[in-house]
């Protein structure tokens, strides 16, 4: 994306061959990652042994190596020994806290080190989570924020150093609520995705289709990472535990689109490809059924909630828990609740964020429909 902005990029990997392979994948990528084919000329592949000193000329050094702390820290030592004092340094990690990454750094590098969590594919996904700490040089971070906004075209959300940051913290929580509530209510995967989809302003993949798209095994790893980092009292622990169904799907190689299938799969019947859906109650597949719930094709939360049937119950439980969870993160994770809305719209392609949906429902109406057991975050109490 920096090359798309017309600026020089040095892509350094273990070997020049590996970096060149990445370079070639960029050229062949579909959909294309480059806005113009000629932008590839701005990217220069190299290796960490022969080309490491190029760091001395860099204004911004981004670490995007494997999620192993020992490897990352060895890279940081090399960066700190060569970087110019004005250079910014960041990690593209999505799972390791900033305070852990920076614990052995020099005090000077801590001032210019942050997390820049880009959502993939970077050209098409607008969200960039910029994770900072009070140790950061605010002026330097402001320069990076402005660059990513104005030159890279990103919606930049400033986050405190908290597990999952904003997008994954709220987005994955909402996915898990949608899944566990579907199981609890006995809804088929087709019905669940029909509700937790366009009618709620969410992409038509819903939850089960999105699980398949991301990879059921990858989602399992994401959940384990968040559960390790989040305190035991966090509501995420209620919905994030590994389910026997998920474990069996992974063990059998049904990891989603990249595997043999997942909650959906393509199967050949009479030489024709047929989309099949998983009946999770008996672990069998059947031809997918197009679900007509007599719901609007466009986002219409109030119409769904007014139905007073199992579908409205499903929608209400998802929205209620997601809104309450998002509100509980203000101001601990972010001081600006609008950042959570931006994270969901730009990182998960929701049409509206949790607080915009809350506005449509009406704050007082929302609170009046809560159960006595529901804990109302202080942020919501102030709004009501």
N, C-alpha and C positions, 0 to 999 in steps of 0.2 A: 504493500500500500504506500510505503514511502517512495518506492520507485515510481508508482503511479502519480505521485506528486512532483516527479521530475528531479528527484534528488539521488545522489550516489549512495548505494548500499553495498556493503561488503558482507557476503554470506559465508561465514566461517564454520566449518564442521571438523570432525575428527580427521577426515581426509578430503583432499580436493575432489576425489572421485565421488564421494557421498554428496558433497556440496553441489557438484556439477549435475548429479542425478536429480537433486531437488530443483536445480535451475531448469533442467529439461522438463520436469513435471509441471513447473509453472507455465512453460511455453505451451504444453499440451493440455493444460487443465480445461475441463468442461464442467460447469460454465467457466468462462475465462476469468482468471484472477487479475489479469492485466487489462487496463482500460484501453491501451493501445499496444499492439504487438511490439512496437519499437521501444517500449519502456523497459524491455528486458535488458537493453544495453546499459541501464543504470545499475544493474546487479552484477557484482564481480564475485565469483566463487573462489574459495581458498580453504586452507587448512590451519588448524590451531598451532601447529609447530612452526611452519614457515611464514605465516601471515599474521601472527598475533600482534605484531607491532603496529599494525594499521589502527589499532585502538588509540594510539597516540594522537591520531588525526580526527577521531570521531567526536561528534557533538552529543550523540546518544548511543549508548551501548545496551542492546536488548539481549538478555539471556533467555533462551528457549530450549534448554536441554532437557533430558529425561528427568522425571520427578524423583530424583534421588538427591538427598540433602548433601551427601559427601561430595558428589560430583559437582553440584552447584557451587558449593563453598570453595572447591579448588579452582573453579572458573573465576569466582569473585576475587581471589587472591591475584590471579593473573591480570584481571581488569584493573584492580586498584594499583598495581605496580606500574601500570602504563597510562592510565587515563589522565587527560589534562584536567586541571582543577575546575574548569567550567562545565565539564561533560556531565550529562545525566546518565544514570544507570538504572535499569529496571529488569524485573523478571516477568515472564508471561505465565507464571504458575497459576493454577486454579485451585490448588489444594493445600499448599504449605503457607503458614502464617508469615507475615512480613517480619515479625519480631524474631522468629526462628531463623529465617534466611539471613538476617542481618546481625545476629548475636555476636559473631566473631569479627565483624568488620571494624575498620578504623572509624573513629568518630567523624572524620571528614567525609568518608564515603557514605556513612549513614544519612548525612544531610541531603545527599543527592540521589539516594536509592529509594525506589518505590516499586510497586507492582503495577504493571500495565496489562490487564487481563482483557485481551481482544476476544470477541466472540467470532467463531468461524462459520462460513468463509468470510474472511476479513473485509473483502471488497463489498460484500452484500449485507453483512450484519452491521448495524449502525452502532451497537453498544461497545463502549470501552469503559471498563471499571478501573479507575485510578485509585489505588489503595495507598494511603499515606499514614504517617504517625506524627505526633507533635515534634519529633526530632528533625523532621524535614525542613529544609530551607524553603519557606513559603514562596519566595520570589522565583526560585528555580522551578518549583512545582507548577507555579502559575504559567511560566514560559512553556512548559511541556503541555499543560492543559490547553493553552491557546493554540499551540502548534497542531495538536491532534484534532482540535475542533476546526480550525481554519484551513489547514493544509491537508489533513487526512479525511475530513468530512465526518468525523465521529461525534456521536452524542456522548459526551464525557460525564460520567457519574463519579463523584468523589465519595470514597468509602473509607470508613475506619477499618482497622485491621481486625477482621472478624471472620470466622469460618464461613466459606461459601460466598463471602462478600454480600452483594445484594441480589444479583440476577439469579444465581443458582440457589441461594438461600431461600428465596421466596418461590422461584419457579419450580424447583425440584419438590419443595414442600407441597405446592399446589398439585403437582403431578401425583404425588404419593397419596394425598387426600382423595383425589379423583379415582385412583386405582382402588384403594382400600374401601371407599364408600361404595364403589360399583360391586365389589365382592360382597360386602355386607348386605346390600340390597338385592343381590342376585341378578344384576343387570348383565345382559350379554355385552361382549366387547363392542358390537356394532351399535347397540343402543347407547352405551356410555359415551362413545366417541361422537355420536350424533348430538348429544346434549352438551358435553364438554368440548364444544367445537364452535362453529360459526354463530349459533344463537347466543353464546356467551362472549362473542368477540374473540374467540381463540381459533387458531388455524385448524382446518378440517381434519388434521391428523389426530386430533383429540389427545387422549393420554396413551392408549394402547398402540395406536399408529405411530406416535412420537417415540414411544419406548423402542419399537422396532427400528425406527429411523436412526436413533442415537446408537442403539446396540444394547440389548438387555444385559449383557455382561459388563459393558462400560457403565451403565446406570447402577449396577450392583456395586461397582468399585466406587462410584461417586457417593453413594449412600454410606458405604463403610467409612469413607474418608470423613464425611460430615459427622457421622455418629461418633467417631473417635475424638473429634475436636469440640463438639458442642457439649455443654454441661448437661448432666443427666436430667435436670428438670425442664430442659427445653422441649416444647411440644413435638419437635421433629422426631424425638425418640419413639413417640407413640405410633407414627405412621411410617417410619423409615426402616424398621426391622426387616431383615431378609425373610421372604415368604417361601414356604416349601414349594409352591408352584414355580416361582422364579428360579429357585435352585435346581429343580428338575429340568426346566427348559434349558438352562445353561449346560447342565451335565449331558443332555441329549443332543447338544449342538444347535438348539433352536435359539440363536442369539439375535434374531431379527433379520433385517434385509441382507446383511452381510453373511448370514449363515443359511440354514435350511428353512428359515422362516421364524416366526415368533408367535405373536398373537394373531398375525395374519401370515399367509404364505401363498405363493403361486404354485398351482399343481396342474399337471396336464391330464385332461380327460377327453378321450376321442381326438387326440392331437390338437386340442384347443387348451389355451391357458385359462385356468379358472382361479379366481381369487377365493381363498378359503379362510374362514375364521375359526379361532380356537374356542371350543366349548371347555372352559376351564374347570367345569364340574366333573367331567369324565375324561379329560385329556384327549378328546377327539376333535377332528376338523370337519367342517361342513361348508358348502358353498355360501359365501357371504350374502347376506340379505340386505337389500337397500332399505333402510329404515325411514319410514315416514311418520314422524311424531306430531304432524300438524303444527310444526313450529316454524317461525319465520326463518328465511334463509339468511337474513341479516341479523345483526346484534339487537336483541330485544330482551333485556334481563327482566324487566317488570312483567312482561307477558308470561314468561316461563314461571316466575315465582308465584304468579296469580293462579296457576292451574290447580293447585291443591291436589296433586297426585304424586305418584312415586317419582316422576320425572322432576317435578318442582322440588320435592324433598331432596333429591340428589343434587340438583343445582344449588339449592340453598345451603346444604351442608358444605359443599365445596367453597362457595363464596364466603360464607360466614367464617369458616376456619381460616381461609387464606387472608381475609381482611383483618381478622383479629391477630393473626401471626405477623402480618406486615406492620400493623400498628405497634406491636410489641417491640419492633426493632428501632423505633424512633424514641429518643435520639441516640441510643447506644451504638447502632451501626451507621446511621446517617442522621444528620440534624435536619435534613430537608426531605419531607415525605414525598415531594414530587420526584425525587431521584428514584424512589422505588417504582413509581409509575413509569418513568422513563426506562428503567432497567427491564421491566416486563414488556414494554412495547418494542424496545429496540433489541432486546436479547432473546425474547421468546415470541415476538411478533403478535402479542396481544393487541387488540384494537384499542382497548382502554386498560389502564392500570387499576390496581385494587382500590385506590382512593377515588379515582374517577367513577368506578362502578358504585362505590359507597355513596358518592354524591348523587348518582342517578337513583339509587334506592331511597336515599334520604337518611341522614344520620339518626334522627329520632326514631324513624320507622325501623331502621336496622336494629337499634338498641332495644326497642320494644319487643322485637321478635326473638331476642336471645333467651336462652334457657337460664334458669337460676344458677346452674353449674358453670356457665360461661364466665370467664374472667375478662373483664373489660380493661384494656390497657389504659394507663393514665393519659396517654396522648388522645385517645378517643373521648375520654371523659371531659377533657378540655374543649373538645369540639362540640359536644352535645349541649 
